[in-house]
Amino acid sequence: MTTETAPRADDPTRLRRAITGPLLFAFILGDVLGAGIYALMGVLSAKVGGMLWAPLLLALLLALLTAGSYAELVTKYPRAGGAAVFAERAFHSPLVSFLVGFSMLAAGVTSAAGLAIAFAGDYLGTFFDLPTIPVAIVFLAVVGLLNARGIRESMGANLVMTAIELSGLVIVVVVVALFVGGGGGDVSRVVEAPEEANVAVAVLSGAVIAYYSFVGFETSANMIEEVKDPRRTYPRALFAALFTAGAVYVLVGLASSIALPASELQDSSGPLLAVVEATGVSIPSWLFSLIALVAVANGALLTMIMVSRLTYGMAEQNLLPAVLGRVLPKRKTPWVAILVTTLVAMGLTLVGDLATLAETVVLLLLFVFLSVNVSVLVLRRDHVAHDHFRVWSFVPVLGAASCVLLLTQQRPAVWLFGAILLAVGGVLYVLARWSRKHAEKRNGHHPDGDAVDDQKETHEHA
């Protein structure tokens, strides 16, 4: 991969460029780490035994492929909207662009609702006995207010919460290292595979699960209009965050295998807490519950930031109603997009059981990633005036192949639910276009001519 020198001047935007390199690094790292890793080791151990590090390492390599495609496209077209903008330019189809953006929106809002329910459930139950749904709704309201207050305030909160959730994982690694130094643990378990299992197949199966723990880096594409010197800052922050998360995950995987056999990890609902307890170090259970609460809250904040900026970007591209592009004059935040996406997330919390929705989130994101990898290759013929990051050509090819591979691992029920959501998106798109053309006819404009002009302006703006 190569990085070319970018011009010093930032592209014009109505949003405030307040995100520096360290803040962007913290944003991506916080979104990638999330709360999933705190329960991941038990699930992985059922697939690969003590070789927890292997699927985590493979998942990191698969995530880096798509991240390379994001780095090229984001620096080439630095506009809020992310994958939807890339799809519009690559395929010249507002419908395809809308469905890609809608997939991101559906995945993001559903994830935020699920995180809100997780925050209000067992984690908070360690401290207070409160009803889940009302607390989840109040939690999302607080997240929405922080989001609307300003991107710098949100990034500042993320910086603190990322440090806290990372500290929980560091505690695991450090206490196990001290445990091994004192003669405890069994290092040989890190190469133990399940009995009568094909190691390659087991690692691939585990990588499908581990890949979920790296999802989150794509949300940063929707923040690009608020990043200072994006063509220099974005690739560095993106790859540094993924490598950091990958290193922490691999170390946690090694520590978990050394401290406990796979059978005990599988039986634990809180595997990392079980790992710490196995070392003999006295860590109160409320501490890990608190760290998990912070991790969940951080994930919800970052997800809602992404969703609101994606909604704003799609409104700017005429893929959603223009009212969603309104910005607070002083705060420079997309307040209508924040309000609408927060209300939708609140509505989804009423569903309560989001297990199938959570799997559907991954399915939708894999479609987005596939679109991004193909878009890189298609847009190689589109030259821009400024310099940008460029990834090796084989990277998006392998990235697209990895998405197809992971898609084959999804359950039929998840495919059906994903298809229903995309069908709903398609209906919304048709209704939006019909409404717009109807309004243009009332105003005396020719709908077809305006549509052509709008599409041309969309390409130029992106």
C-alpha positions in Angstrom: 0.0 0.0 0.0 1.1 3.5 -0.7 0.1 6.9 0.5 0.5 9.9 -1.7 0.9 13.5 -0.4 -2.4 15.2 0.0 -3.1 18.9 -0.5 -3.2 21.0 2.7 -6.6 22.6 2.2 -9.6 20.7 3.5 -12.6 20.1 1.3 -15.5 22.5 2.0 -18.2 21.1 4.3 -21.1 22.5 6.4 -19.9 20.4 9.4 -17.2 21.4 11.8 -13.8 19.8 11.3 -13.0 19.1 15.0 -11.7 15.4 14.9 -7.9 15.1 15.1 -5.9 12.0 14.4 -5.8 10.8 18.0 -9.6 11.4 18.4 -10.3 9.4 15.2 -8.0 6.6 16.3 -9.9 6.5 19.6 -13.3 6.6 17.8 -12.4 3.6 15.6 -10.7 1.6 18.4 -13.7 2.2 20.8 -16.2 1.1 18.1 -14.2 -2.0 17.2 -13.5 -3.2 20.8 -17.1 -2.9 21.9 -18.6 -5.2 24.5 -18.6 -8.4 22.4 -15.1 -9.5 23.4 -16.2 -9.9 27.0 -18.3 -12.9 26.0 -16.4 -14.0 22.9 -13.8 -16.3 24.3 -16.4 -18.9 25.6 -18.0 -19.1 22.2 -14.7 -19.4 20.4 -13.3 -22.1 22.7 -16.2 -24.3 21.6 -14.9 -24.0 18.0 -11.1 -24.1 18.3 -10.4 -25.3 21.8 -7.3 -23.6 23.2 -6.3 -22.0 19.8 -8.3 -18.9 20.5 -5.6 -16.7 19.0 -5.9 -18.3 15.5 -9.4 -17.3 14.5 -8.8 -13.8 16.0 -5.7 -13.4 13.9 -7.5 -14.6 10.7 -10.5 -12.3 11.4 -8.1 -9.4 11.7 -6.5 -10.2 8.3 -10.0 -10.4 6.7 -11.1 -7.1 8.3 -7.9 -5.4 7.0 -8.8 -6.3 3.4 -12.0 -4.4 3.5 -10.4 -1.6 5.6 -7.9 -1.1 2.8 -10.8 -0.5 0.4 -12.4 1.9 2.8 -9.1 3.8 3.2 -8.9 4.4 -0.6 -12.5 5.4 -1.2 -12.8 7.6 1.9 -9.7 9.6 1.0 -10.7 9.7 -2.6 -14.3 10.9 -1.9 -14.2 12.5 1.5 -17.9 13.0 2.0 -20.4 11.9 4.7 -22.5 9.0 3.5 -19.7 6.5 3.3 -20.5 3.3 1.4 -23.7 4.9 -0.1 -21.6 7.6 -1.8 -19.1 5.0 -3.1 -22.0 2.9 -4.6 -23.6 5.9 -6.2 -20.4 6.8 -8.0 -19.4 3.2 -8.9 -22.8 1.9 -10.2 -24.6 5.1 -11.2 -27.7 3.8 -9.6 -29.5 5.8 -6.9 -31.4 2.6 -6.0 -28.2 0.6 -5.4 -26.8 3.6 -3.4 -29.9 3.8 -1.4 -30.0 0.1 -0.5 -26.3 0.2 0.5 -26.9 3.2 2.7 -30.2 1.7 4.0 -28.3 -1.5 5.0 -25.9 0.6 7.0 -28.8 2.5 8.6 -30.7 -0.6 9.5 -27.6 -2.3 10.9 -26.6 0.7 12.9 -30.0 1.6 14.4 -30.6 -2.1 15.3 -27.2 -2.4 16.9 -27.8 0.8 19.0 -31.2 -0.6 20.1 -29.6 -3.9 21.1 -26.8 -2.1 23.0 -29.4 0.0 24.8 -31.2 -3.2 25.9 -27.9 -4.8 27.0 -27.0 -1.6 29.0 -30.3 -1.7 30.8 -30.3 -5.5 31.4 -27.9 -7.7 33.4 -25.0 -5.3 33.4 -27.1 -2.5 35.1 -28.8 -5.1 37.2 -25.6 -5.6 39.1 -26.2 -2.2 40.7 -29.9 -1.4 40.3 -33.1 -3.4 39.7 -34.9 -1.3 37.1 -37.2 -2.2 34.1 -35.2 -2.8 31.0 -37.2 -1.0 28.2 -37.8 2.3 30.0 -34.1 2.5 31.0 -33.1 1.6 27.4 -35.2 4.5 26.0 -33.8 7.0 28.6 -30.3 5.8 27.8 -30.8 6.4 24.1 -32.2 9.8 24.8 -29.1 10.7 26.7 -26.9 9.4 23.9 -28.9 11.5 21.4 -28.4 14.7 23.5 -24.7 14.1 23.7 -24.6 13.4 20.0 -26.5 16.7 19.2 -24.3 18.8 21.6 -21.3 18.5 19.4 -18.8 16.1 17.8 -15.9 17.2 19.9 -17.9 16.6 23.1 -18.9 13.2 21.8 -15.3 12.4 20.9 -14.1 13.5 24.3 -16.6 11.2 26.0 -15.5 8.4 23.7 -11.9 8.9 24.5 -12.6 8.4 28.2 -14.8 5.4 27.7 -12.4 3.7 25.3 -9.7 4.0 27.8 -11.9 2.3 30.5 -13.1 -0.6 28.3 -9.5 -1.1 27.1 -8.3 -1.2 30.7 -10.6 -4.2 31.4 -8.9 -6.2 28.6 -5.4 -5.1 29.8 -6.3 -6.3 33.3 -7.0 -9.8 31.9 -3.6 -9.9 30.1 -1.6 -8.5 33.0 -3.0 -10.8 35.8 -2.5 -13.9 33.6 1.1 -12.8 32.9 1.7 -12.5 36.6 -0.1 -15.9 37.1 2.3 -17.6 34.6 5.3 -15.8 36.1 4.3 -17.4 39.4 4.2 -20.9 37.9 0.5 -21.1 37.2 -1.5 -21.8 34.0 -0.7 -24.1 31.1 1.0 -22.5 28.1 0.7 -25.7 26.0 -3.1 -25.2 25.8 -2.6 -22.4 23.2 -2.0 -25.1 20.5 -4.7 -27.6 21.6 -7.4 -28.1 19.0 -10.7 -29.9 19.7 -10.5 -33.7 19.5 -11.2 -35.2 16.1 -11.6 -31.7 14.5 -10.0 -30.5 11.3 -7.9 -27.6 12.5 -8.3 -25.5 9.3 -12.1 -25.9 9.3 -12.3 -25.2 13.0 -10.2 -22.0 12.6 -12.3 -20.8 9.7 -15.5 -21.5 11.6 -14.1 -19.6 14.6 -13.0 -16.7 12.3 -16.6 -16.2 11.2 -17.5 -15.5 14.9 -14.4 -13.5 15.6 -15.0 -11.3 12.6 -18.0 -9.9 14.4 -15.6 -8.4 17.0 -13.9 -6.3 14.3 -17.0 -4.9 12.8 -17.3 -1.2 13.6 -14.4 0.3 11.7 -16.7 1.1 8.8 -18.6 3.7 10.8 -15.7 6.1 10.7 -16.3 6.6 7.0 -19.3 8.7 7.9 -17.3 11.0 10.0 -14.8 12.1 7.3 -16.3 15.6 6.8 -15.5 16.3 10.4 -11.9 15.1 10.3 -9.0 17.5 10.1 -6.7 16.8 7.0 -8.7 13.6 6.3 -6.4 12.2 3.5 -3.5 12.0 5.8 -5.3 11.3 9.1 -7.8 8.6 8.1 -5.6 5.8 6.8 -3.2 6.1 9.7 -6.0 6.1 12.3 -7.9 3.3 10.7 -5.0 0.8 10.4 -3.5 1.7 13.8 -6.9 1.1 15.5 -7.4 -2.3 13.8 -3.9 -3.4 14.6 -4.2 -2.3 18.2 -7.6 -4.1 18.6 -6.2 -7.2 16.9 -3.1 -7.2 19.2 -5.3 -6.9 22.3 -7.7 -9.6 21.1 -4.9 -12.0 20.4 -3.3 -11.4 23.8 -6.6 -11.8 25.5 -7.1 -15.1 23.6 -3.7 -16.4 24.7 -4.3 -15.3 28.3 -7.7 -17.1 28.3 -6.3 -20.4 27.0 -3.4 -20.3 29.4 -5.5 -19.6 32.5 -8.4 -22.0 31.8 -9.0 -25.1 29.7 -11.5 -24.8 26.9 -14.2 -26.8 28.7 -14.3 -24.3 31.6 -14.3 -21.3 29.2 -17.3 -22.8 27.3 -19.3 -23.2 30.5 -18.9 -19.6 31.7 -21.3 -16.8 30.8 -18.6 -14.4 31.9 -15.4 -16.0 30.5 -13.0 -13.1 31.1 -14.2 -12.8 34.7 -13.6 -16.5 35.1 -10.1 -16.1 33.7 -9.3 -13.4 36.2 -10.7 -15.4 39.1 -8.7 -18.5 38.0 -5.5 -16.5 38.6 -6.4 -16.0 42.2 -6.3 -12.2 41.9 -9.2 -10.6 43.9 -11.2 -8.6 41.3 -14.7 -7.7 42.4 -17.5 -8.8 40.0 -19.0 -5.3 40.0 -15.8 -3.9 38.5 -16.1 -6.0 35.3 -19.9 -5.2 35.2 -19.0 -1.5 35.3 -16.4 -1.8 32.6 -18.9 -3.7 30.4 -21.5 -1.0 31.0 -19.0 1.6 29.8 -18.1 -0.5 26.8 -21.8 -0.9 25.8 -22.5 2.8 26.3 -19.5 3.7 24.2 -20.6 1.4 21.4 -24.1 2.9 21.4 -22.7 6.5 21.3 -20.4 5.7 18.4 -23.0 3.8 16.5 -25.6 6.6 16.8 -23.0 9.2 15.7 -22.4 7.1 12.6 -26.1 6.6 11.9 -26.9 10.2 12.2 -24.0 11.3 9.9 -24.9 8.6 7.4 -28.5 9.9 7.4 -27.2 13.4 6.9 -24.9 12.3 4.0 -27.7 10.4 2.2 -30.0 13.5 2.5 -27.2 15.6 1.0 -27.1 13.0 -1.9 -30.9 13.4 -2.4 -31.4 9.8 -1.4 -33.4 10.8 1.7 -35.6 13.8 2.4 -33.7 17.1 2.5 -35.0 17.9 6.0 -32.7 15.3 7.3 -29.8 17.4 6.2 -30.6 20.3 8.5 -27.7 21.4 10.8 -27.7 23.3 14.1 -26.2 26.7 13.2 -24.0 26.9 16.3 -23.3 23.3 17.1 -22.9 22.3 13.5 -24.5 18.9 14.2 -27.2 17.3 12.0 -30.0 17.6 14.5 -32.9 16.3 12.5 -31.0 13.2 11.5 -30.0 12.7 15.2 -33.6 13.1 16.4 -35.1 10.7 13.8 -32.5 7.9 14.2 -32.8 8.1 18.0 -36.6 7.8 17.9 -36.3 4.8 15.5 -33.8 3.1 17.8 -36.1 3.8 20.8 -38.9 2.1 18.9 -36.8 -1.0 18.2 -36.1 -1.5 21.9 -39.8 -2.3 22.2 -39.1 -5.5 20.3 -37.1 -6.7 23.3 -35.6 -9.9 21.7 -33.0 -8.8 19.2 -31.1 -12.1 18.8 -32.0 -12.6 15.1 -31.7 -8.9 14.5 -28.1 -9.0 15.8 -27.2 -11.7 13.2 -29.0 -9.7 10.5 -26.8 -6.7 11.3 -23.8 -8.7 10.3 -25.5 -10.0 7.2 -26.3 -6.4 6.1 -22.8 -5.2 6.8 -21.3 -7.9 4.7 -23.4 -6.7 1.8 -22.1 -3.2 2.4 -18.5 -4.5 2.6 -19.0 -6.4 -0.6 -20.2 -3.3 -2.3 -17.2 -1.3 -1.1 -14.7 -3.8 -2.3 -16.3 -3.9 -5.8 -16.6 -0.1 -5.9 -12.8 0.3 -5.4 -12.1 -1.7 -8.6 -14.9 0.0 -10.6 -13.8 3.5 -9.6 -10.1 3.0 -10.5 -11.0 4.6 -13.8 -12.4 7.7 -12.1 -9.6 10.1 -11.5 -9.9 12.9 -9.0 -7.9 16.2 -8.8 -6.4 15.5 -5.3 -4.0 12.8 -4.2 -5.3 10.0 -2.0 -4.5 6.6 -0.4 -4.3 3.7 -2.9 -4.5 0.1 -2.0 -2.9 -2.8 -3.9 -5.4 -4.2 -6.5 -5.5 -7.7 -5.1 -6.7 -6.4 -1.7 -10.3 -5.5 -2.7 -10.5 -8.7 -4.7 -9.6 -10.8 -1.7 -11.9 -8.5 0.4 -14.9 -9.2 -1.8 -14.1 -13.0 -1.7 -13.9 -12.9 2.1 -17.4 -11.2 2.3 -18.8 -13.9 0.0 -17.2 -16.6 2.2 -18.7 -15.2 5.4 -22.1 -14.7 3.7 -22.3 -18.5 3.1 -22.1 -19.1 6.8 -25.4 -17.3 7.6 -28.5 -19.1 8.6 -31.5 -19.3 6.2 -33.7 -17.5 8.7 -31.3 -14.6 8.8 -31.2 -14.4 5.0 -35.0 -14.2 5.0 -35.1 -11.5 7.6 -32.4 -9.5 5.8 -34.3 -9.8 2.5 -37.5 -8.5 4.2 -35.6 -5.4 5.6 -34.1 -4.7 2.1 -37.5 -5.0 0.6 -38.8 -2.5 3.0 -36.0 -0.2 2.1 -36.8 -0.6 -1.6 -40.4 0.3 -1.0 -39.3 3.4 1.0 -37.1 4.4 -1.9 -39.9 4.1 -4.4 -42.2 6.1 -2.2 -39.6 8.8 -1.7 -39.0 9.2 -5.5 -42.8 9.2 -6.2 -43.3 11.9 -3.6 -40.5 14.0 -5.0 -41.7 13.8 -8.6 -45.2 14.5 -7.4 -44.0 17.7 -5.7 -42.0 18.7 -8.7 -45.0 18.4 -10.9 -47.0 20.6 -8.6 -44.2 23.2 -8.8 -44.2 23.1 -12.5 -40.8 21.4 -12.9 -40.1 18.5 -15.3 -39.4 15.5 -13.1 -37.2 13.6 -15.5 -35.0 16.6 -16.3 -34.7 17.5 -12.7 -33.8 14.0 -11.8 -31.0 14.0 -14.4 -29.7 17.3 -13.1 -29.9 16.1 -9.5 -28.0 12.9 -10.3 -25.3 14.9 -12.1 -25.0 17.2 -9.1 -24.8 14.2 -6.8 -21.8 12.8 -8.7 -20.1 16.2 -8.8 -20.8 16.8 -5.1 -19.6 13.3 -4.0 
